């Protein structure tokens, strides 16, 4: 067996670290992020990069807190703002392994592409930021302010534990950059979300009874599902207000829980509903829409207990202004690094930028390497696209922190 050659270039070193991380399963909700965080911590320690683990706040007294993120704080020699570069450590689940043409945790390289679950989202970004931390720790004398790198191990679970602990326990930065893949444009906004669990009640009975089935929660849940799925959200928005959100709002039933088999008619089913929000289609409008549609089904099934609607969580949509310093500076840095104009856009998936908007922390939410099949089988990154992305983030940090901030 041939020994791997030691890295000779920055890209080689980033690929080596990315490969190491891809080989460690860190599927959100499946694997603990502990092994990933330990591997990253060991890499940073071997290169004398100061860092610390950020612990989750225990939900119950007496519970030993788990690490949810790594925080690297590089404080410059001169006063100035704090900017945070963020990437997630955990990944989407690998799914059906038979659908992969290469093992999802083997980190195989083929014709310039590195394959594996999380290669794109976002282990290569973690590797890039670790290398930039090593570089900028040696450039403190040039820096006016602080560069913080946050590596979140609790993102794909939907809990966003790392960034929440960072905001609560560390600081609210002047701006935050989320290092998602894709480099044709910089995402400067995103749809928000509103999530509810609808409890659908009925009458339990034996499916084989000689009596007609009465008030089945399953049947009622189907009626509610049809109402929700067929509602026309596009007719409920203000297209002028939502000019940058061209894809509009979206309502999706993401899970159905309940029932115990074939013979038992269920008396309770729960529908999980995810609504993506735009500036004109707010959480309040989503709340009222769901209430009205569920109420319509309740009115035609008066014998059953009315449905319950439990709100889970909601984040607002957001969009940075073109003149915002973070977005403007990022466009300049990325355009210089790639040798072509880089534009901006608003993306469909929600992200922590929505959460940060409620704290008045501006965030970009996407700029990174070329990729294939994100969250799908045969996820991969193009190795040749790494270098200009590294340069984009280097130039961004230099423009934000390696010169005195100008007073406006």
C-alpha positions in Angstrom: 0.0 0.0 0.0 1.4 3.3 -1.1 1.9 6.0 1.6 0.1 9.3 0.9 2.4 12.0 -0.2 2.7 14.9 2.3 0.9 18.1 1.1 3.1 20.4 -0.9 0.7 23.3 -1.6 -2.1 25.0 0.4 -4.7 23.3 -1.8 -3.1 19.9 -1.2 -3.2 20.5 2.6 -6.9 21.6 2.4 -7.8 18.5 0.4 -5.9 16.3 2.9 -7.8 17.8 5.9 -11.1 17.7 4.0 -10.5 14.0 3.2 -9.8 13.3 6.9 -13.0 14.9 7.9 -15.1 13.2 5.2 -13.9 9.8 6.6 -15.5 10.7 9.9 -19.3 10.2 9.8 -21.0 13.3 11.3 -24.6 12.9 10.1 -26.8 15.3 11.9 -29.2 13.5 14.2 -27.4 10.2 13.6 -23.8 10.6 14.7 -22.4 12.6 17.6 -20.2 15.5 16.4 -17.6 14.6 19.1 -15.2 12.7 16.8 -15.3 15.5 14.2 -14.7 18.2 16.7 -11.8 16.2 18.3 -10.2 15.7 14.8 -10.4 19.4 14.1 -9.1 20.3 17.5 -6.1 18.0 17.1 -5.3 19.6 13.7 -5.4 23.1 15.2 -3.4 22.1 18.2 -0.7 20.5 16.0 -0.4 23.9 14.3 -0.5 26.0 17.5 -3.8 27.6 16.5 -5.5 28.7 19.7 -9.1 27.6 20.0 -11.7 26.4 22.4 -14.8 24.1 22.5 -18.2 25.8 22.9 -20.4 23.7 25.2 -24.2 23.4 24.8 -26.3 24.6 27.6 -27.8 21.5 29.3 -31.6 21.2 29.1 -31.7 19.5 32.5 -29.8 20.1 35.7 -27.0 17.5 36.3 -26.5 16.7 32.6 -22.9 16.9 31.4 -22.7 19.5 28.7 -21.7 18.4 25.2 -19.4 20.3 22.9 -21.4 21.8 19.9 -18.8 23.9 18.2 -15.2 25.1 18.0 -14.4 28.8 18.3 -11.2 30.3 17.1 -10.7 34.0 18.1 -7.8 35.9 16.5 -7.6 39.3 18.1 -5.6 41.9 16.1 -3.0 44.3 17.6 -5.3 47.3 16.9 -8.9 47.9 18.0 -11.7 47.3 15.6 -14.8 45.3 14.8 -15.3 41.5 15.1 -16.3 39.5 12.0 -17.1 35.8 12.2 -16.6 33.2 9.4 -18.9 30.2 10.0 -19.0 26.6 8.6 -20.9 23.6 9.8 -19.1 20.4 11.0 -22.0 18.0 10.8 -23.7 16.9 7.6 -26.9 15.6 6.1 -27.5 11.8 6.5 -25.9 9.6 3.8 -29.3 8.1 3.0 -29.5 4.9 1.0 -25.9 3.6 0.7 -26.8 1.6 -2.4 -27.5 4.8 -4.3 -23.8 5.9 -3.9 -21.4 4.9 -6.7 -18.6 5.5 -4.2 -18.7 4.9 -0.4 -19.9 8.1 1.3 -17.2 8.1 3.9 -14.2 7.0 1.7 -13.2 10.5 0.4 -12.3 9.1 -3.0 -10.8 11.5 -5.6 -11.7 10.9 -9.3 -10.8 13.3 -12.2 -10.4 16.3 -10.0 -13.4 15.8 -7.8 -13.4 14.7 -4.1 -16.5 12.5 -3.2 -18.2 12.0 0.1 -21.0 13.0 2.4 -20.4 16.5 3.7 -17.5 17.2 1.2 -19.5 20.2 -0.1 -21.7 21.0 2.9 -19.4 21.9 4.6 -16.2 20.0 5.4 -14.2 21.7 2.7 -15.2 25.0 4.2 -14.1 23.8 7.6 -10.7 22.9 6.2 -10.4 26.2 4.4 -11.2 28.2 7.5 -8.8 26.2 9.6 -6.0 27.0 7.2 -7.0 30.7 7.2 -6.9 30.7 11.0 -3.4 29.4 10.9 -2.4 32.2 8.5 -4.1 35.1 10.3 -2.9 34.1 13.7 0.5 35.0 12.3 -0.8 38.3 11.0 -2.2 39.8 14.2 0.0 42.9 13.9 -1.8 43.9 10.7 -5.3 43.4 12.1 -7.7 46.1 13.3 -10.3 44.1 15.2 -11.0 40.4 15.6 -11.5 37.5 13.2 -13.6 34.7 14.8 -14.1 31.3 13.1 -17.1 29.3 14.3 -17.2 25.6 13.4 -20.8 24.5 14.3 -21.4 20.8 15.0 -25.1 21.1 15.5 -26.4 22.6 12.3 -27.9 19.8 10.2 -30.0 18.7 13.3 -32.0 21.9 12.8 -31.0 23.0 16.3 -28.3 25.4 15.2 -26.7 24.9 18.6 -23.3 26.3 17.8 -24.3 29.7 16.5 -27.0 30.0 19.3 -24.4 29.4 22.0 -22.0 31.7 20.2 -24.5 34.6 20.2 -25.6 33.9 23.8 -22.2 33.3 25.4 -19.5 34.9 23.2 -20.6 38.0 21.3 -22.7 39.5 18.5 -20.2 40.3 15.7 -20.4 43.2 13.3 -21.1 40.6 10.6 -21.0 36.9 9.9 -20.2 34.9 6.7 -21.6 31.4 6.3 -19.3 29.4 4.0 -21.8 27.3 2.0 -20.7 26.0 -1.4 -21.2 27.6 -4.8 -19.3 30.6 -6.2 -21.3 32.0 -9.1 -23.0 34.6 -6.8 -22.9 35.6 -3.1 -26.1 35.0 -1.2 -27.1 38.1 0.9 -30.5 37.0 2.0 -32.9 34.0 2.4 -36.5 33.0 3.0 -37.5 32.6 6.6 -39.5 29.8 8.1 -42.5 29.1 10.3 -43.1 25.5 11.6 -46.0 24.0 13.4 -47.2 20.5 14.5 -50.9 19.9 13.9 -52.5 17.4 16.2 -55.4 15.7 14.4 -57.8 13.9 16.8 -60.3 11.2 16.1 -61.9 8.2 17.8 -59.9 5.0 18.3 -61.6 1.8 17.2 -61.0 -1.7 15.7 -60.6 -1.6 11.9 -62.4 -4.9 11.7 -65.5 -3.7 13.5 -68.9 -4.3 11.8 -69.7 -0.6 12.5 -68.6 2.1 10.0 -65.3 3.8 10.8 -66.1 6.9 12.7 -63.9 10.0 13.1 -60.6 8.4 12.0 -57.7 10.8 12.8 -56.0 9.3 9.7 -58.9 10.2 7.4 -59.1 13.7 8.8 -55.4 14.2 8.5 -55.7 13.4 4.8 -58.3 16.1 4.4 -56.1 18.6 6.1 -53.1 17.5 4.1 -55.0 18.1 0.9 -56.2 21.5 2.0 -52.6 22.6 2.9 -51.0 21.1 -0.2 -53.5 22.7 -2.6 -53.5 26.2 -1.2 -52.1 28.7 -3.7 -49.5 30.8 -1.8 -48.5 32.7 -5.0 -51.9 34.5 -4.9 -51.2 35.7 -1.4 -48.0 37.7 -1.9 -47.1 41.2 -2.9 -44.7 40.7 -5.8 -43.4 44.3 -5.4 -42.3 43.7 -1.8 -41.0 40.3 -2.7 -39.0 41.4 -5.8 -35.8 39.6 -4.8 -37.7 36.5 -3.5 -38.8 35.4 -7.0 -39.4 31.8 -5.9 -42.1 32.9 -3.5 -43.2 31.3 -0.2 -43.7 27.6 0.2 -45.7 25.2 2.4 -44.6 21.6 2.9 -45.9 18.7 5.0 -42.6 17.2 6.1 -43.7 14.4 8.5 -46.7 12.4 9.6 -46.6 10.7 13.0 -49.2 8.3 14.4 -50.9 5.0 14.0 -49.8 1.6 15.3 -50.5 -0.9 12.5 -53.4 -2.2 10.4 -56.1 -3.2 12.8 -56.2 0.0 15.0 -58.0 3.1 13.8 -55.9 5.9 15.3 -57.2 8.6 17.6 -54.3 11.0 17.0 -52.0 11.8 14.2 -49.5 14.7 14.0 -48.6 16.6 10.8 -45.3 18.6 10.8 -45.7 21.6 8.5 -42.9 23.8 7.3 -43.7 27.2 5.7 -41.0 29.2 4.0 -41.6 32.9 4.4 -40.9 36.0 2.3 -41.1 39.7 3.3 -44.8 39.9 2.3 -45.8 36.4 3.4 -44.9 36.7 7.1 -45.2 34.3 10.0 -48.5 36.0 11.0 -50.0 35.3 7.6 -48.8 31.7 7.6 -50.3 31.3 11.1 -53.7 32.6 10.0 -53.7 30.6 6.8 -53.1 27.3 8.6 -55.6 28.2 11.3 -58.2 28.9 8.7 -57.6 25.8 6.6 -57.5 23.5 9.6 -60.7 25.2 10.9 -62.5 24.4 7.6 -61.8 20.7 8.1 -62.9 20.9 11.8 -66.2 22.5 10.7 -67.1 19.5 8.5 -66.0 17.0 11.1 -67.8 18.4 14.2 -68.0 15.1 16.1 -64.2 14.9 16.4 -62.2 16.9 18.9 -60.8 20.0 17.1 -57.3 20.0 15.9 -54.5 21.5 18.0 -51.8 23.6 16.4 -48.5 23.9 18.2 -45.9 26.4 17.0 -42.4 25.1 17.0 -40.0 27.8 15.8 -40.0 30.7 13.3 -37.2 32.8 11.8 -37.9 35.9 9.6 -36.7 36.3 6.0 -33.9 38.8 5.5 -32.0 40.6 2.8 -28.9 42.8 3.1 -28.9 46.2 1.5 -26.4 46.6 -1.4 -24.6 49.3 0.5 -24.1 47.0 3.6 -20.4 46.9 4.3 -20.2 43.1 4.6 -21.9 42.3 1.3 -20.2 45.2 -0.6 -16.8 44.1 0.7 -17.4 40.5 -0.1 -18.4 41.3 -3.6 -15.1 43.2 -4.1 -13.0 40.4 -2.6 -14.6 37.6 -4.5 -14.5 39.5 -7.8 -10.8 40.2 -7.4 -10.0 36.6 -6.4 -11.9 35.1 -9.3 -11.0 37.8 -11.9 -14.6 38.4 -12.9 -17.6 40.3 -11.5 -19.4 38.3 -8.8 -23.1 39.3 -8.1 -25.5 38.7 -5.3 -28.8 37.0 -4.8 -31.4 35.9 -2.3 -31.6 32.1 -1.7 -34.5 29.8 -1.1 -33.2 27.7 1.9 -33.4 29.4 5.3 -30.2 29.6 7.3 -28.7 31.2 10.4 -28.6 34.5 8.6 -32.4 34.6 9.3 -31.7 33.9 13.0 -29.0 36.6 13.1 -31.2 39.2 11.5 -33.3 39.2 14.7 -30.1 40.4 16.5 -29.3 43.0 13.8 -26.2 41.0 12.8 -25.8 41.1 9.0 -24.9 37.8 7.3 -24.0 36.4 3.9 -25.0 32.8 3.4 -23.2 31.2 0.6 -19.9 31.4 -1.2 -17.6 28.4 -1.7 -16.3 25.7 -4.0 -18.0 24.1 -7.0 -20.0 21.1 -6.0 -22.3 18.3 -7.2 -25.2 16.5 -5.5 -25.4 18.4 -2.2 -27.4 16.4 0.3 -27.7 13.6 -2.3 -25.8 10.5 -3.3 -22.3 11.1 -4.8 -21.8 14.5 -3.2 -18.6 16.0 -4.4 -16.4 19.1 -4.7 -14.2 20.3 -7.5 -10.6 20.5 -6.2 -9.6 23.2 -8.7 -12.2 25.6 -7.3 -10.6 25.6 -3.8 -7.8 28.1 -4.4 -9.8 31.1 -5.6 -12.3 30.5 -2.8 -9.5 30.6 -0.2 -8.2 33.8 -1.8 -11.8 35.3 -1.7 -12.0 34.8 2.1 -8.4 35.9 2.6 -9.1 39.2 0.7 -12.4 39.6 2.6 -10.6 39.3 6.0 -7.9 41.7 4.8 -10.4 44.3 3.6 -12.5 44.1 6.7 -9.8 43.8 9.4 -6.3 44.6 8.0 -7.0 48.3 7.6 -8.4 50.9 10.0 -12.2 51.1 9.8 -13.4 54.3 8.1 -15.9 56.4 10.0 -19.0 57.1 7.9 
